[in-house]
């Protein structure tokens, strides 16, 4: 009998593959294990076992696997089912979900290994310099990798050199797979057992009487042992004694000390004393309402105003599920938010909290993965951004999705282009778990589901401690410019507010949702604006680095001293970003600390923590930032928030523009006056009578909801229609135009629903690829599965046409 396994590869291929195994391997392998398999002529990939059977493939000869990588499954069946749903619903391949879900340390790929051919004899004069360097390196070591060759030669294009040496018969290539994860080992020290007896110990001290430092180290060891009551790490012993590690080594060499290693978690948290709290009456009522709703509904919404104390309610809910022995997932929209929340949750739950996001190292993420897989007490609560959804939960009780309205829950690139909130609801249904969505400004879709009685609703309309909502004031900057009352980008009212707040020893947050110094540089003489050569966008000016940079492909040039077209030296910047606001403030308040929080200042692993801690510790007087400081952060000394240009948010080419503008302004406003003193929010706008601005002024969420839901119904947008966007990309403009028209016409003929396009988006070229989009609107009454099947069939037909095969098509379901 023949034995086969069905595997998925971490590649964007639609189907799974069958490989042959021996009987012993077949009996050993379990579903969810990783195996290394050959694919193509030379490559080896990590594959995931989905099924075992005795049926050989019909269309190809099954290859044998390379090796088994695990001794137990790293994926469970819940995950496989969830991944299949994501692949099906979001119209991508299971391989793409697999690649996105697993920490990259678990997805090993073959690394090309180069070694010298035995008995090759090529005279040095026949070798070029680069070839000679590679062969010399192989004399000192048996093999090297492609990456090492790049370092040796100091250039990236090394394949031509390697190919020439292969042609001369000097090298051989082999594909080797290597495990990347290594557990963290900590060195510990203990005294040899024989010296634990009293008489032997006395002998030892006499023996070391001439070696003063070694004798001191042994005495310090006993001192530490009395205090620690457990294993003693080398690091602690060296710190306490003030001796160097070489003295420890000499004692190990003399067989007095013994060295050993223990595996230690890379991330561990300490529980704080006095972290207990009691809910206020309003919070307790909301908590009881949530519990009642979750008995009736699988999903419930907590609609609480900013600073109403939603986090405390979450903590009490978490506690109930943990006591019931369940795992809990806490999803957040931004890594920046995890900083404060982790501090609050670890203070309360200690080392029962695990954190999972991309700023953690590969090894740290694998450790969290293993803790969740083993249902470890160290991962009872998992806090993370959308990728935490893929962790191997086996005993999930509840998922909390905080700030559920945030657009960052939707993945845009690469596939799978899933929405974490919606995928979390499906995951919870598989585990028979409950979902709590929380927001001060819920998304229209969620609130529509509440109104349709699909979700439960709990409202919390008062701030914690009965703190008053901030006072909002609109500033008409069109009038201020006319009356010459603007200093840079600040109106006189805003500057007075900042000055007064700082004088009172309080802090200010200023919001401008654009990074850099200014969006573009323009020639005053001829109007020329420097553009990115690869993308259809102007280059953003960064004054600190004195360069122009593209936010799409990373291209940058030094800031020009003269116009590239007419050679005029009269250049000016247009618009403004966070960097410009920071510089203007430093000029106005030279003796104050001005901070900035945007994508450019938070690049490092602890970038967020440094800025948030400095601001919380009152080291920064004014913090300028983009949308990342608008969400869920809690600073008790902030009494004023300034929004520098609200119109930027309103004038976006998106059907959600007004909804997002309302949410963003309300969220930013909510950072003000979160303790005793009432906060103040100053909004600079050219259009103070705009409906959305007026709804913000009166905190009228329901008014905004009714207005926008009416518009959505009229113009066939969610939640009444589902949107699927097809994006076509190619370097040849004419071929793309022709191909997108063909695709559009076929879709119109096949689908009895609105199909829009093909249109050029606002930015119609990125990284030298032209872009066309087609939008399909599917009414909620139409069968979604059948529509997707037709789209997939049309896409396959499109890719079968030779001249269109090179056009890249990406599908985005539920455009956000």
Secondary structure, DSSP 8 states (H G I E B T S, - for coil): --EEEEEEESSS-SS-EEEEE-HHHHHH--TT-EEEEEETTTEEEEEEEEEEES---SSS---BEEEE--SS-SS-HHHHHHHHHHHHHTT--HHHHHHHHS-GGGS-B-EEEEEE-TT----GGGS-HHHHHHHHHHHHSSEEEHHHHHHHHTSS--HHHHHHHHHTT-EEEEEE--------EEEEEEE-GGGGSHHHHHHHHHHTSS-HHHHHHHHHHHHHHHHH-S-EEHHHHHHHH---HHHHHHHHHTTSEEEEEEE--S------TT------HHHHHHHHHHHHHHHH-SEEEEEE-TTS-HHHHHHHHHHHHHHTT-EEEEE-S-HHHHHHHHHHHHHHHGGGEEEE-TTS-HHHHHHHHHHHHTT-GGGSEEEESGGGGGS--SSEEEEEEETTT-GGGB--SSS---BHHHHHHHHHHHHT-EEEEEESS--HHHHHHHHTTSSEEEEE-S-GGG----EEEEEEHHHHHHTT-EETTEEHHHHHHHHHHHHTT-EEEEE-S--SSBSEEEETTT--B-B-SSSSSB-EEETTTTEEE-TTT--EEE--SS-TTT--S-EEEES--HHHHHHHHHHH-TTS-EEEESTTT--STTHHHHHHHHHHTT--SEEEE-GGGSSS---TTEEEEEES-THHHHS-SSTTHHHHHHHHHHHHHTTS--SSS--EEEEEES-TT-HHHHHHHTT-HHHHHHHHHHHHHHTT-TTTEEEEEEEEEES-HHHHHHHHHHHHHHHHHH-SS-EEEEE--SS-EETTEEEEEEEEEEETTS-HHHHHHHHHHHHHHHHHSGGGTTSEEEEEES--
